[in-house]
Amino acid sequence: MTIFSRIIQGEIPCYKIAEDENFFAFLDISPMTKGHTLVIPKIEEDYIFNLDDKLVGDMMIFAKKVARAIQQAVPCVRIGVAVLGMEVPHAHIHLVPIKKESDLNFKNPKLKLDPEEMILIAQNIRKHIIM
């Protein structure tokens, strides 16, 4: 079972943003920028392009709703999107609030935010979610 599946099951705490029957979104605990969110399918699949076509499409629609909420909650120019899938063997989409393209460079130092700030960021994003 992947760490993401354990998060979905509630075995590992997270800063949850949104959830429906197929997908789960939560703040990245090592964010590139404030509001950096991960969107994952509830089924455990390592590679996003191994998911069936409908699920990939639905995942992007779910991610779009989350991205709109992030953009309303976090000062940014737009939401950068990345699908790498190398660090955790569970398909996921990174939604990263960016002001410039270099904000989406995974080699940049990660932020270290305290739990109280993470809670506030998650609460603020959730206020804007329209599912």
Backbone as a chain_set.jsonl record, in Angstrom:
{"seq": "MTIFSRIIQGEIPCYKIAEDENFFAFLDISPMTKGHTLVIPKIEEDYIFNLDDKLVGDMMIFAKKVARAIQQAVPCVRIGVAVLGMEVPHAHIHLVPIKKESDLNFKNPKLKLDPEEMILIAQNIRKHIIM", "coords": {"N": [[0.856, -1.182, 0.0], [0.599, 2.193, -0.888], [1.977, 5.315, 0.383], [0.188, 7.332, -0.26], [-2.236, 5.95, -0.517], [-2.534, 5.21, 2.122], [-2.92, 7.709, 3.245], [-5.409, 8.39, 2.095], [-6.955, 6.424, 3.361], [-6.918, 7.403, 5.902], [-4.966, 6.685, 7.673], [-2.607, 8.051, 7.783], [-2.112, 11.358, 8.656], [-3.258, 14.347, 6.925], [-3.404, 17.478, 5.129], [-6.235, 18.003, 4.088], [-7.898, 18.914, 1.101], [-9.974, 18.427, -0.816], [-12.42, 15.925, -1.74], [-13.905, 13.231, -3.509], [-15.885, 10.496, -4.745], [-13.967, 9.231, -6.321], [-11.508, 10.592, -6.233], [-8.909, 12.414, -4.456], [-7.644, 15.24, -2.802], [-4.917, 17.01, -1.428], [-2.741, 19.078, 0.586], [0.662, 19.374, -0.358], [3.249, 18.249, 1.711], [5.82, 19.123, 1.537], [6.031, 21.703, 0.133], [6.457, 23.47, -3.013], [5.557, 26.015, -3.383], [3.357, 28.095, -1.423], [0.263, 26.539, -0.961], [0.615, 24.467, -2.738], [-0.64, 21.604, -4.054], [-1.653, 18.17, -4.118], [-3.279, 15.959, -6.302], [-4.924, 12.949, -6.365], [-5.865, 9.68, -7.602], [-8.261, 7.502, -6.086], [-7.944, 4.838, -6.509], [-5.217, 2.605, -6.493], [-2.671, 3.132, -8.512], [0.314, 3.145, -10.243], [1.158, 4.68, -12.492], [0.002, 7.425, -14.222], [-0.912, 7.284, -16.885], [-1.675, 4.699, -17.138], [-4.156, 4.547, -16.12], [-7.664, 4.22, -16.881], [-9.199, 5.838, -19.728], [-11.504, 7.425, -19.128], [-11.247, 7.823, -16.371], [-8.836, 9.261, -16.244], [-9.625, 11.616, -17.572], [-11.708, 12.472, -15.861], [-10.199, 12.869, -13.577], [-8.658, 15.072, -14.282], [-10.663, 16.987, -14.556], [-11.57, 17.117, -11.906], [-9.17, 18.049, -10.764], [-9.074, 20.543, -12.004], [-11.184, 21.927, -10.751], [-10.189, 22.04, -8.148], [-7.861, 23.512, -8.653], [-8.937, 25.993, -9.431], [-10.01, 26.834, -6.994], [-7.668, 27.014, -5.458], [-6.385, 29.095, -6.804], [-8.038, 31.234, -6.18], [-7.603, 31.399, -3.488], [-4.893, 31.678, -2.94], [-2.325, 33.984, -3.505], [-1.325, 34.325, -6.796], [-0.226, 34.025, -10.238], [-1.063, 32.038, -11.944], [-2.039, 28.533, -11.923], [0.344, 26.153, -11.917], [0.879, 23.0, -13.505], [1.944, 19.717, -12.999], [2.96, 16.453, -13.842], [4.704, 13.958, -12.706], [5.37, 11.604, -11.221], [7.404, 10.017, -10.178], [8.367, 10.017, -7.57], [6.559, 8.901, -5.715], [4.913, 5.821, -5.88], [2.221, 6.135, -6.988], [-0.239, 7.365, -8.947], [-0.366, 10.87, -9.552], [-1.193, 14.367, -9.591], [0.458, 17.412, -9.579], [-0.498, 20.517, -8.376], [0.445, 23.712, -8.556], [0.676, 26.866, -7.223], [1.814, 29.593, -9.061], [3.953, 32.377, -9.815], [5.783, 32.906, -11.653], [7.414, 31.049, -14.29], [9.672, 29.675, -13.3], [8.97, 29.037, -10.723], [7.917, 26.544, -10.782], [9.914, 24.693, -10.764], [11.246, 21.733, -9.809], [13.658, 21.446, -8.584], [14.043, 23.627, -7.011], [14.443, 24.969, -3.683], [12.42, 23.508, -1.141], [9.553, 24.726, 0.655], [9.298, 25.253, 4.186], [6.776, 24.988, 6.131], [4.904, 25.78, 9.044], [2.652, 23.672, 10.975], [0.296, 25.114, 11.711], [0.13, 27.141, 9.779], [-0.198, 25.597, 7.48], [-2.687, 24.451, 8.005], [-4.307, 26.746, 7.93], [-3.956, 27.533, 5.235], [-5.074, 25.322, 3.895], [-7.726, 25.461, 4.861], [-8.51, 27.913, 3.793], [-8.369, 27.413, 1.018], [-10.298, 25.371, 0.809], [-12.63, 26.818, 1.315], [-13.225, 27.877, -1.107], [-13.843, 25.858, -2.838], [-15.798, 24.409, -5.328], [-17.69, 21.863, -6.054]], "CA": [[0.0, 0.0, 0.0], [1.42, 3.407, -0.971], [1.726, 6.353, 1.387], [-1.021, 8.059, -0.653], [-3.383, 5.11, -0.145], [-2.643, 5.304, 3.582], [-3.515, 9.025, 3.502], [-6.831, 8.258, 1.754], [-7.577, 5.588, 4.396], [-6.893, 8.107, 7.184], [-3.9, 6.139, 8.518], [-1.604, 9.106, 7.869], [-2.822, 12.64, 8.571], [-2.931, 15.241, 5.817], [-4.155, 18.734, 5.059], [-7.181, 17.664, 3.019], [-8.514, 20.007, 0.353], [-11.241, 17.988, -1.413], [-12.552, 14.483, -1.956], [-15.158, 12.686, -4.005], [-15.837, 9.029, -4.737], [-12.826, 8.713, -7.076], [-10.27, 11.375, -6.116], [-8.569, 13.013, -3.166], [-6.667, 16.314, -2.955], [-4.359, 17.436, -0.152], [-1.542, 19.89, 0.46], [1.978, 18.734, -0.332], [3.902, 18.638, 2.971], [7.084, 19.775, 1.168], [5.557, 22.467, -1.031], [7.317, 24.378, -3.78], [4.979, 27.314, -3.051], [2.192, 27.954, -0.554], [-0.911, 26.069, -1.68], [0.982, 23.321, -3.58], [-1.619, 20.554, -3.751], [-1.591, 16.926, -4.885], [-4.556, 15.327, -6.651], [-4.654, 11.532, -6.592], [-7.035, 8.805, -7.704], [-8.389, 6.625, -4.927], [-7.401, 3.519, -6.839], [-3.758, 2.627, -6.438], [-2.031, 2.878, -9.81], [1.6, 3.832, -10.249], [1.409, 5.553, -13.639], [-1.258, 8.085, -14.596], [-1.382, 6.875, -18.209], [-2.234, 3.35, -17.042], [-5.561, 4.689, -15.742], [-8.516, 4.221, -18.073], [-9.395, 7.168, -20.307], [-12.523, 8.184, -18.408], [-10.707, 8.207, -15.072], [-7.858, 10.343, -16.478], [-10.405, 12.823, -17.862], [-12.392, 12.89, -14.631], [-9.167, 13.35, -12.656], [-8.289, 16.429, -14.706], [-11.8, 17.855, -14.216], [-11.477, 17.295, -10.453], [-8.005, 18.914, -10.542], [-9.436, 21.895, -12.441], [-11.997, 22.527, -9.685], [-9.269, 22.332, -7.045], [-6.977, 24.593, -9.105], [-9.683, 27.262, -9.355], [-10.095, 27.209, -5.582], [-6.329, 27.443, -5.038], [-6.107, 30.402, -7.407], [-8.799, 32.239, -5.432], [-7.15, 31.435, -2.1], [-3.45, 31.918, -2.826], [-1.87, 34.954, -4.512], [-0.511, 33.738, -7.852], [-0.631, 34.4, -11.592], [-1.827, 30.872, -12.391], [-1.688, 27.28, -11.277], [1.17, 25.257, -12.734], [0.493, 21.596, -13.417], [3.028, 18.786, -13.316], [2.747, 15.031, -13.601], [6.007, 13.299, -12.779], [5.086, 10.235, -10.8], [8.588, 9.226, -9.873], [8.697, 10.004, -6.143], [5.62, 8.017, -5.013], [4.322, 4.946, -6.893], [0.773, 6.304, -7.006], [-0.488, 8.464, -9.887], [-0.743, 12.127, -8.921], [-1.018, 15.632, -10.304], [0.865, 18.543, -8.746], [-1.088, 21.823, -8.688], [1.368, 24.607, -7.867], [0.476, 28.296, -7.489], [3.067, 30.175, -9.556], [3.992, 33.77, -10.266], [6.667, 32.839, -12.816], [7.656, 29.656, -14.658], [10.705, 29.05, -12.469], [8.362, 28.551, -9.481], [7.539, 25.144, -10.997], [11.144, 23.911, -10.886], [11.304, 20.822, -8.673], [14.973, 21.566, -7.947], [14.006, 24.745, -6.075], [14.269, 24.555, -2.283], [11.03, 23.37, -0.7], [9.18, 25.544, 1.806], [9.064, 24.575, 5.454], [5.671, 25.72, 6.751], [4.47, 25.147, 10.291], [1.314, 23.07, 10.845], [-0.77, 26.114, 11.799], [0.014, 27.803, 8.479], [-0.756, 24.611, 6.549], [-4.117, 24.358, 8.316], [-4.952, 27.962, 7.413], [-3.949, 27.473, 3.77], [-6.069, 24.316, 3.497], [-9.057, 25.998, 5.152], [-8.794, 28.985, 2.831], [-8.645, 26.791, -0.287], [-11.586, 24.654, 0.911], [-13.729, 27.799, 1.246], [-13.467, 28.24, -2.521], [-14.111, 24.649, -3.626], [-17.142, 24.195, -5.877], [-17.644, 20.523, -6.67]], "C": [[0.899, 1.241, 0.0], [1.085, 4.37, 0.162], [0.456, 7.133, 1.043], [-2.278, 7.252, -0.325], [-3.604, 5.164, 1.361], [-3.228, 6.661, 3.998], [-5.019, 8.967, 3.235], [-7.571, 7.491, 2.849], [-7.63, 6.269, 5.76], [-5.833, 7.577, 8.14], [-2.793, 7.163, 8.749], [-2.348, 10.426, 7.732], [-2.367, 13.466, 7.37], [-3.728, 16.526, 5.971], [-5.076, 18.616, 3.845], [-7.804, 18.925, 2.426], [-9.89, 19.588, -0.164], [-11.211, 16.477, -1.608], [-13.883, 14.21, -2.609], [-15.0, 11.175, -4.057], [-14.596, 8.463, -5.42], [-11.487, 9.386, -6.803], [-10.133, 12.028, -4.749], [-7.52, 14.081, -3.435], [-6.225, 16.784, -1.571], [-3.096, 18.25, -0.397], [-0.295, 19.023, 0.49], [2.678, 19.187, 0.947], [5.3, 19.218, 2.758], [6.808, 20.643, -0.061], [6.62, 23.307, -1.707], [6.864, 25.81, -3.54], [3.801, 27.06, -2.115], [0.978, 27.569, -1.403], [-0.644, 24.9, -2.614], [0.155, 22.11, -3.135], [-1.4, 19.348, -4.659], [-3.004, 16.405, -5.094], [-4.242, 13.887, -7.023], [-5.954, 10.762, -6.824], [-7.09, 7.923, -6.459], [-7.929, 5.204, -5.236], [-5.886, 3.643, -6.901], [-3.198, 2.185, -7.79], [-0.78, 3.743, -9.864], [1.697, 4.923, -11.304], [0.094, 6.114, -14.17], [-1.793, 7.595, -15.939], [-1.746, 5.399, -18.276], [-3.693, 3.383, -16.595], [-6.421, 4.669, -17.002], [-8.843, 5.663, -18.47], [-10.392, 8.018, -19.516], [-11.975, 8.675, -17.071], [-9.674, 9.334, -15.212], [-8.6, 11.657, -16.743], [-11.095, 13.359, -16.621], [-11.397, 13.445, -13.609], [-8.763, 14.784, -13.001], [-9.423, 17.412, -14.401], [-11.814, 18.136, -12.711], [-10.327, 18.261, -10.133], [-8.311, 20.361, -10.931], [-10.245, 22.615, -11.372], [-11.12, 22.911, -8.491], [-8.361, 23.507, -7.418], [-7.68, 25.946, -9.037], [-9.791, 27.753, -7.922], [-8.736, 27.696, -5.066], [-6.054, 28.849, -5.546], [-6.873, 31.521, -6.703], [-8.236, 32.441, -4.028], [-5.705, 31.872, -1.92], [-3.031, 32.924, -3.895], [-0.932, 34.292, -5.529], [-1.01, 34.254, -9.2], [-1.488, 33.285, -12.19], [-1.398, 29.646, -11.616], [-0.899, 26.438, -12.274], [0.756, 23.82, -12.476], [1.681, 20.74, -13.808], [2.588, 17.37, -12.982], [4.092, 14.365, -13.809], [5.869, 11.837, -12.412], [6.285, 9.393, -10.461], [8.797, 9.052, -8.361], [7.79, 9.117, -5.3], [4.945, 7.151, -6.076], [2.796, 4.939, -6.861], [0.525, 7.527, -7.895], [-0.91, 9.723, -9.146], [-0.417, 13.314, -9.808], [-0.619, 16.68, -9.277], [0.156, 19.792, -9.265], [-0.296, 22.842, -7.866], [1.058, 26.066, -8.219], [1.803, 28.926, -7.904], [2.861, 31.636, -9.935], [4.879, 33.884, -11.501], [6.997, 31.365, -13.073], [8.65, 28.959, -13.75], [10.161, 28.581, -11.11], [8.008, 27.072, -9.575], [8.766, 24.258, -11.227], [11.293, 23.047, -9.637], [12.665, 20.816, -7.988], [15.038, 22.741, -6.975], [13.901, 24.217, -4.645], [12.795, 24.512, -1.913], [10.79, 24.281, 0.505], [9.049, 24.662, 3.046], [8.032, 25.413, 6.209], [5.248, 25.003, 8.024], [3.031, 24.636, 10.126], [0.17, 24.087, 10.885], [-0.976, 26.823, 10.46], [-0.583, 26.854, 7.442], [-2.26, 24.473, 6.762], [-4.859, 25.562, 7.744], [-5.026, 27.964, 5.89], [-5.031, 26.505, 3.294], [-7.486, 24.834, 3.72], [-9.444, 27.058, 4.126], [-9.111, 28.417, 1.448], [-10.018, 26.119, -0.251], [-12.773, 25.599, 0.83], [-14.126, 28.1, -0.191], [-13.817, 27.045, -3.407], [-15.585, 24.638, -4.055], [-17.09, 22.86, -6.622], [-18.906, 20.238, -7.443]], "O": [[1.841, 1.332, 0.787], [0.046, 4.253, 0.811], [-0.276, 7.551, 1.94], [-3.281, 7.823, 0.102], [-4.746, 5.164, 1.821], [-3.95, 6.747, 4.991], [-5.815, 9.437, 4.049], [-8.684, 7.86, 3.223], [-8.3, 5.784, 6.672], [-5.801, 7.978, 9.303], [-2.125, 7.144, 9.783], [-3.131, 10.602, 6.799], [-1.253, 13.311, 6.87], [-4.605, 16.64, 6.827], [-4.751, 19.058, 2.743], [-8.179, 19.859, 3.135], [-10.867, 20.312, 0.026], [-10.155, 15.845, -1.638], [-14.878, 14.87, -2.31], [-14.067, 10.633, -3.466], [-14.204, 7.331, -5.135], [-10.439, 8.816, -7.105], [-11.099, 12.171, -3.999], [-6.598, 13.853, -4.219], [-7.042, 16.937, -0.663], [-2.459, 18.133, -1.444], [-0.203, 18.066, 1.259], [2.703, 20.382, 1.242], [5.899, 19.748, 3.694], [7.292, 20.355, -1.155], [7.556, 23.791, -1.07], [7.689, 26.723, -3.498], [3.306, 25.937, -2.026], [0.701, 28.191, -2.428], [-1.578, 24.383, -3.227], [0.245, 21.66, -1.993], [-1.012, 19.49, -5.818], [-3.823, 16.412, -4.175], [-3.403, 13.628, -7.886], [-7.008, 11.137, -6.311], [-6.057, 7.638, -5.853], [-7.567, 4.453, -4.33], [-5.351, 4.671, -7.314], [-3.253, 1.009, -8.149], [-0.824, 4.935, -9.563], [2.262, 5.985, -11.041], [-0.815, 5.362, -14.522], [-3.008, 7.498, -16.116], [-2.088, 4.893, -19.345], [-4.391, 2.373, -16.678], [-5.958, 5.059, -18.074], [-8.772, 6.579, -17.652], [-10.145, 9.198, -19.267], [-12.214, 9.818, -16.683], [-9.643, 10.253, -14.393], [-8.235, 12.695, -16.191], [-11.07, 14.562, -16.36], [-11.713, 14.376, -12.869], [-8.551, 15.607, -12.111], [-9.16, 18.555, -14.027], [-12.045, 19.271, -12.294], [-10.49, 19.18, -9.33], [-7.862, 21.295, -10.266], [-10.013, 23.796, -11.114], [-11.293, 23.977, -7.9], [-8.12, 24.393, -6.598], [-7.077, 26.938, -8.627], [-9.676, 28.951, -7.661], [-8.665, 28.676, -4.324], [-5.55, 29.695, -4.809], [-6.388, 32.65, -6.643], [-8.371, 33.517, -3.447], [-5.335, 32.381, -0.862], [-3.347, 32.739, -5.07], [0.12, 33.766, -5.166], [-2.085, 34.847, -9.289], [-2.495, 33.541, -12.851], [-0.512, 29.707, -10.764], [-1.404, 26.062, -13.331], [0.338, 23.466, -11.374], [2.345, 20.996, -14.813], [1.93, 17.128, -11.97], [4.564, 14.223, -14.937], [6.208, 10.948, -13.192], [6.193, 8.166, -10.455], [9.348, 8.039, -7.929], [8.222, 8.626, -4.258], [4.452, 7.679, -7.073], [2.165, 3.891, -6.728], [1.036, 8.61, -7.609], [-1.717, 9.659, -8.218], [0.488, 13.279, -10.642], [-1.264, 16.827, -8.239], [0.207, 20.087, -10.459], [-0.357, 22.84, -6.637], [1.163, 26.458, -9.381], [2.8, 28.812, -7.19], [1.772, 32.065, -10.316], [4.754, 34.821, -12.29], [6.872, 30.533, -12.174], [8.492, 27.774, -13.456], [10.823, 27.808, -10.419], [7.819, 26.416, -8.55], [8.654, 23.187, -11.824], [11.448, 23.57, -8.534], [12.807, 20.233, -6.913], [15.985, 22.844, -6.195], [13.338, 23.147, -4.416], [12.016, 25.374, -2.321], [11.708, 24.568, 1.273], [8.729, 23.476, 2.953], [8.368, 26.413, 6.843], [5.234, 23.773, 8.08], [2.291, 25.1, 9.258], [-0.818, 23.934, 10.166], [-2.11, 27.076, 10.052], [-1.391, 27.274, 6.614], [-3.02, 24.388, 5.797], [-5.922, 25.409, 7.141], [-6.044, 28.354, 5.317], [-5.81, 26.828, 2.397], [-8.35, 24.664, 2.861], [-10.579, 27.086, 3.651], [-10.028, 28.894, 0.779], [-10.812, 26.281, -1.178], [-13.826, 25.215, 0.321], [-15.248, 28.534, -0.45], [-14.059, 27.212, -4.602], [-16.487, 24.834, -3.241], [-16.505, 22.764, -7.701], [-19.043, 19.162, -8.025]]}, "num_chains": 1, "name": "protein.A"}
